[in-house]
Amino acid sequence: MHLKEVDANLLVTLDALLVDASVTRAAERLGRSASAISHALAKLREIFDDELFVRAGQRLVPTAKALELAPTVHVILAGMESLLRPSNPFDPSLSVREFAAASSEAGELILVEPLRKRLESAAPNVHVNWAPSHRDETVDALRTARRHFVIDIEGALVNAPDVRVAKLFDDTLATLARPGHAFTKRKPDAATFVAADHVAINSLPALSLLNEALAAQALSCNVSSYVSSALVGVLVVLNSDALLTLPSSLASILEKQFGLARVAQPVPPVDFPLRLMWHSSYDRDECHQWLRGELTQIAQDIAASA
């Protein structure tokens, strides 16, 4: 088949199906009937000699061929839109948008909350709402636009060519204790450090990362309690001799707010990347792109002050 025989609207349909994973939602997005989308999908299957999408319950799951095509389709449509877009530059102060960002509580405090404060003056009608992240749902949430950003500190491999991953900065771990704790006056040896009471936050892998480093010494921390959030962990630490391990960027916020003190860890610095993830269908979205730039700037400021 030659290029002149391909209707560009078919690529628009393919793009919508990749984003929405549903004929009905793709039809709503494009203002077309479900039968028109189904007809276009049948034509796309004929052109590419592939099923492109297979049904799984109420959802359409893209085949390997569809995922291979996705980045190229997005680039082609971005180029077409850039030709048709008005020449007026993007003005965030005039935008009216709602975005959903998924992250752990740490990601919310480190990046999302500072972003909200920046938006108050720069883009008062652009709102970013936070929701807890679940690693096994990340790709699906981005593809279906239930989440527009994911802030990740686990560094797991993302096996999805249509999901963008950008490192914001390298963070490290810090351990906090109440003011006057014995460990703030003298550095504990490894055995003493792990024998102390440690608080683990269920939604944050910080203590697990520390234990991975301690494994080289055949040691692991004694967990005295599991808590639901960093704030609960802080309250436990303030009222006991327990220790709380967190990303250093978050620890910097909490130690200033609550007067906590850092404890020297008996291992070399434990580094891990803080990353931003989004679906490639938003590459050409000017407001989304602007927000990515704002998040990147916040991350650079944090890294510079570390």
N, C-alpha and C positions, 0 to 999 in steps of 0.2 A: 504494500500500500504506500502511496506517495503522500508527502506532507500536504499537498493541495487538496487531498481527499479527506483530511482530518478536520473536523469542526473544533475550533478552539474551545467551545463551550463544553466539549467532552472532558477537557483537562480541568476546567473549573469544577465539573461534577466529580471527577476523580479526587481533586483536592478536598472538596467538601466531605466526601465519603471517608477519606483518610482522617480527617479531623473529627467527624461526628460518629463514625462507626455505626451509622444507622441511615437507612433510606429515608425514613420519615423525617429525622432531624436535618438531614442534608436538603431535603425538599423545602423544609421550613426556612433554612438558612438562605437558600437561593430563590425563594418565592416561586417554586414550581410544584407541580403535583408529584406525588409519590410514584405514579405510573410513569411519568416522564423521566424520573431519576432511574427507575428500574430499566426502562428502555435504553437510557444512555449507558448504564452499567453493562447491559447485554452487548451493546456496540463496542464498549471498551474491551470486554472479554474477547470479542472477535478480533479486534485490532492487535491486542497483545498476546493472543493465544494463551490465555491464562485465566483462571477463575477470578483472580485479583482479591476477592473477598469470599470467605466461607462463613456460614451462619453458626453462631454459638449462642443458643438461647435467643434472647432478644437483640443481640449484638452481631455486627459483622466484624470478623477478624481478618485483617489483611494477610495475604499470602506473602511468601518471601519475595515474589516478583513485585508485588505492590509496594512493599517496604523499600525495595531497590529503586523503584521509580519515584518514590515520594520526594527525595531531595531535589531531583531534577525538575519535577513538576512544580515545586514551590519556587524554584529559581526562575523558571519560564514565566510563571504568572506574576512574579515580582517584577520581572522586566517589562511585561505587558502593562502592568499597573503604573509603573514609573513613567511610561510613555504617555499615559492618559491622565496622570495626576496633575492637578493645578500646580502652578509654580510657586504658590505662596508657601513660605517655610512653616514647619510645624510650630505651633504655639501651645505649650502645655497649659498655660493659664486659661485657654479657651476650651480645653478638652473636658468632656463629661464621660467618665468611664468607671467601671467597677472591675477590679481584678481580685483573684483569689491566689494567695501564696501559701504553700504548704511547707512546713518545717517543724523541727523539734521546737520546744520552748526556747532553747538556746538560740536558734536561728531567729526567732521572733524578737528576742531582746537585743541580739547583736545587730541585726540588719533591718528587720521589718519595722520596728518601732522608730528607729532613726529616720527611715524612709518616710513614715507617716508624718513626722515633724517637718521634714523638708517639703512635703506636698502641701501642707497647710498654707504656705506662702507662695510656692511656685505653681501649684496646680490644685487649687482648693476643691475642684469638682472631680478630681481623680482620687479614687479610694482603693486601698489595698487591704483586703480582709485576710486575717490569718486563720489557718486551720491546721490541726496536727497532721504530720506526715506519716505514711505507712509505706515502707520501702517496697513491699510487694505490689502496691497499687500505683506507684509513681508513674510508670509509663502509660498505663490506661487512663489515669486522671489527667495527664497532659494531653493525650490524644483526643479525649472527649471534652476538653476545655473545662472540666470541673476544677482544674487548677491551671493557672497561667504561669506560675513560677514554682519551683521547688528549690529550697535551700537545703543542701545536703552536707553533712559532716562525716559520713561513714565511708565515702570513697569507693563504694561498691561499683563493679563494672556495670555499665548500662548497655545492654545488647539490643539497641534500637537505633537504627541509622537516622530515624526521623526526629530523634530527641537530641537537642543541643546540650552540651555540657561545657561550662567555662569555669576554670578555677579563679576564685576571687582573691584568696590569699592562703598562706600556710599558717595554721594556728598551732598551738602547743597546749599541753595540759598544765594546770595549776591546781594545787591542793590548798584548801582554806581551812582555818581553825578559828575558834573564838579568840578574842583578845586575851593575852596572858596565858595562853596554852603553853604547856612545857615545851612543846616542839618548836615554838616560835623563839625560844631562848637558846636552844641548842639543836643542831641538826641530828635527827635520829638516824641510827644505822638501819639497814634494810629490815632486819628481823624485828626491831622495835617498831618500825613504821608499819609493817603489815599486820602486826599483832594488835595495833590500836583499832578502835571501832571506826569503821568506814560507812558512810551513807551512800547508797547507790540510788540514782534517779532512774526509774523504769524506762523513761523515754529517751534516755541519753546514754550512749555507749562509752562515756569517758572512763569510767572505772574499768570496763572491759579492756580498753586500750592500754590502760596503765598495767593491768594484770598481764597482758601480752608481753610488755617490756620486762616485767618482774619474772616472767617464766624462765628467762635465761639464768636466773638465780634459783630456780625451782621454788619460787615464792608466789603467793597471791594474797591479796588483802582480805582481812577479816571483815565481812559485811555484817554490821549489826542491825541495819534496817534498810528496807527498800521504801522509797517515797515516790509520790506521783509527780513532783515538780521541784524545780530549783528553789523556789520560795520555801516550800516545806523543808527541804534539806537545810536551808540557811537557818530556819527556826530550830531545827534539831541541833545543829552545830552551835548556835548561840547559847543553848541551854545544856550543853554536855561537853565532853572531851572528844566527841566524834570528829572525824575529818570528812571533807567534801571535795571531791575531785571534779573539775569542770574544764571546759575550754578556757584558755587564758583570757581571751577577749571578753567572755562572760564573767569570769572571775574578777576582772578589772572593774566591771560595773558594780558587782555585788559587794566587793570589799570597800568601795567608796560609800555605797549606800548604807551598809550595815556595820562598818568598822571592823571587818574581818581581817585576819592576818594570814599571810602565805607561809606554808610549810615547805621546806626543801625536800624534794623527792629523791630517793636513793637510786635513781636510774638516770641515764642520759636523757635529755629532752625528748619527749614523745611528740613528734610532729604529725599532723594530718591536714589534708586540704579541706577548705570550706569552699563549696562549689555552688554555682547557680545553674539550674536546669530549666529548659522550656521546650515547647514543641516548635519544630521548624516552620509550621504554618504561621507563626507569629514573627518570623524574621523580618517581614516587610511592613509590619504594623508599626507605624511611627510612634504611637504612644507607648506601646510595649517596648520598643527599641529605646525610647527616651528613659523609661523606668530602668531598663537594664543598665544604662549609662549611669543613672543615679545610684543604683546599688553598687556598681563597680567603684564609683567615687567614694562612697561610704567605706567600702572595703579597703580602698587604698589609704584612706585617712586612718583607719584602724591599724593597718600594717605599719604605717609611718610612725604612729605613736607608741608602738609596742616596744 
